[in-house]
Amino acid sequence: MLRLALLLLALLLPAALSAQGWGNVGKAAAPEAFTWARWWTEPLGTWMAWTRATAAFFIFIAASIAAMGVWEYFSPGGDPRRGILGLETTRGDRLFLSLLGSAYIYLAWIGLFGPPIWWPTLICIGWAVFVFRRV
């Protein structure tokens, strides 16, 4: 009896799934209108979740580190200083603190409010200015 039930399940399950929409899996989707949001977040390949937004993020991080190196080369003297937190920080420490704080600001904003993310971008710029001047 159990074998008969399993056989019926094996025969009827694909038909039931097909009725639920699995029959459209291999079909191409209809072309949609162009939007900047979709262009910014559409996948660039099949490996990981690379989009233009993630590429811009990593390019920004690399450019920040490169700019910090150029700044130190042309204007040496990133000696540690004691800020309002009571920590001795160098330029690199302040860059790290501003990037880490910005990550938490974005995560909190997305968790509490969701998109758009232009407001947390302005908050993060203010945070970076604060960190580099006062910390």
N, C-alpha and C positions, 0 to 999 in steps of 0.2 A: 504494500500500500504506500509506504514511504517512497519507494522508487518511482511509482506511478506519479505521485505528487511532485517529486523533483523533476521528472521528465516533463510534466505539464508546465511547471514553472519555467523550465529552460526553454520550452517552445513558445510560451505566451509572453515572457518578459521582453524579448526584443520587439515584439509587436506593440506592446504597451509603451515602451520607451520611444519607439518611432512615432507613436501617436502624440507623445508629449513634446515633440520637437526635435528629436535626435536625427530625424531624416534630413534636416537642413544643415548639419554640421559641415559637410564637405562643399556646400554651395557657396559661391562668392556673394558677398554682401553687395547691396546696391550702393553705388557711389553717393557720397553725401556732400553737402555744400562745404566749401572751405571755411574754416574758422581758425583764428590765431591760437586759441586755446588748444585745439586738437593738434595743430601743427607743432606747438611748443612741447606737447607731451606725447606725441606719437612715437612708437618704438623705432629706433634707428637700425636695429638688427635683431637677430634671434638670440643673442647671448645676453643674459642678465636683463636688466630693465633700463638699458641705456636710452635716454631721450635727450633732446636738446637742453632741457632743464638740468639734467644730471651732468651733462658735459659742461654747461656753463658754470655749475657749482664747482667742479673739479678744476676748471680753468681759472676760476676766481681764486681758489685756494693756492694753486701753483703761482699765480701772478702775485698774490700777497706775500708769499715766502720769497719770491724773486725780488720784489720791491723792497722787502726788508733787508735782503742781502745787499742790494745796490745802495740803500740808505746807509747801511753800516760801513760799506766800502768808502763812500764819498764823505761821510760824516761820522768818523769813528768816535766812540765815546758813549756807547750805550751802557754806561756804568749803572750798576744797580742803584735804585733810589727807593726811599721808603714813602709809600703813599698812605691814603686814608685807611686802608685795610691793615696797615702795620707790617706788611710784607715787603721784603726787598725784591723788586722786580726789574728786569731788563726789558728792552724793547720786544724781544722775542716772547718773554713771559706775558707781556701786555697783549701782544697779538694773539697768543694762545687763549688768554682769558676772554678777550673780546669775541673770538670765534666760538669758544665753548659757551659763553653766555648767549650769543646769538642763536646757537642751536637750541638751547633751552627756551628762549623767547619764541622761536618758531614753533617748537613742539607744543608749548603751552597755548599759543594762539590757535593753532590748528585744532588742538583738542577742545578748546573752549568755544571758539567762534567759527572755525572753518575758513574757506576762502571768502573774499580775496585776501591775498597776503601782502598787499602794498603797505598796509599800516604796520605790520611787524617789521617790514624792511626799514621804514623810517625809525622805528624804535631801536632797531639793531644799529643803525648808523649813529644814533644818539648814544647808545651804549658804548660803541667803539670810541667815540670822541671822549666820553666820560672816562673810560678805562685808560686811554693814552694820556689824558691830562691829569687825572687825580689818583690813579692807582700806582 
